[in-house]
Amino acid sequence: MIFKVLTQQGKTMTDEINFAVVKNQDGEIGILDNHLPIVISITEGHIRLEQGDKVTYLVVEQALVEFKDHELSILALNAQMGQTLEQARHAFDAAKKETLEMTKRENIDFFKLEKELKENIKKSKAGQL
């Protein structure tokens, strides 16, 4: 079956796998190539992907998993892969931390620009007759 991942950042991954095990807040479900069409939501969880004797893990947050027509599609807010579950979780946590730091920097920059704009408006006495 074909495996596809699309994240908010536009990151996509595509691969051929034998089967997947999806773990979410409700438990685990195994999906083989001839599985019935299904949609699963994941608040925070992981997916074990097996390709022959190779196992890969995908840690996801706020995701929808859809299986239809021999294709497993995952739409996720955040997703990180690893050879082990621990590696995938570590990559996920690092990416999440980086995103939070970047958002914090952007908010600080916005605050500084807003403050500067207000000061310039006061200096120019804009809006006063």
N, C-alpha and C positions, 0 to 999 in steps of 0.2 A: 504494500500500500504506500501511497505518497503521503509525506508528512510536511506540512507547511506552517510557519509561524509568522505572524505580522504583529509588530508592536506599535505603540504610540509614536515612537521615534522613527518609524518607517523601516526598522530593521526587519529583514526577512531571512528566514532559513528554510531550505527545502532539502529533503532527503528521502530515500527509500528505506522503509522499515518493515520488519516482520509483524510486530505487534507493539501495543502500547498499554501501559497501566496508568490510569489517571487517578490521582489521590486528591480529594477535596475535603471540605468540611463534613461531608456525608459518608465518607469511606472511600473504597477503591473500586474501580471498574476496569476490567481488561477488555481491550478492543482488538479483535483479529480482523483479517482482511475482509471476511464476508459478514461482518457484524451488521445488524440492522441499523438504519440511520438513527442517530442520537445526537442530542445537544446537552452539554454539561456545563454548568457554571462553576467557576472556582474563585472564591474570595482570595484565598492564599493557599497554595499547595504546590504539588510537583507532578511531573509526568515522567515515567520511566519508559525509555524507548529502546527496543531491542532489535538489533539487526544482525542476524546470525548469532555469533558468540560475543558480539560487541554490545555493551550496555552504556547508554548515555542518559543523563538526567537533565530535565528542564524545570527550573523553579519559576513559577509564574505568580502574578498578582493581578486580581481583577480580570479574569480571563473567561472566554467562552470557547469551549471545545466542541467542534462539530465533526461528525463522521458521516460521510455520504459518498456514494459512488467510488469506493476504494480510496478515498482521500480524507485524511485527518487534518483539519484546519484549526489553528489556534489563533484567536485574536486576544492579545493581552496588553494591559497597561504597561507592565514590565515583565521581561523574561530573560533568563540567563541560563546557559548550558554549562555542563561540566561532566567529566568522566565518572565522577562519584557524586553522590548527593551532597556531601560536605563541600566539594569544590563548587558545585552549582550554587549552593546557599551562600558560600563565601563571595562568589562573583556577584550574586544578586544583592547581598548586603552592601558590598563596595559600590556598586552602581547606584543603589538607592541613596547611600550616603553622599556620593558625588552630586547627584541630582538635588538633594536637599541643600547642600552647600552652594551650588550654583544659583538656586532659587533665592537663597538668603542674600547672596552678593547682588543679584539683580534687584531685589527689594531695597537694599541699602542704596544702590546707585539711583534707583527711581526716587527714593526719599530725598537724596542730596540734590538731584535735579529739580524736584518740586520745590524744595526750600530755596534754591537759587532763583528760580522763576518768580516766586513770591517776593523775594528781596528786590529783584530787578523791576517788578511792577510797582513796588513802593517807591523806589528811587526815581522812576520815570514819572511818577504821579499819574499813571494811566488811569483813566476812568474818572478823573476829577475835572471839574469845569473851572 
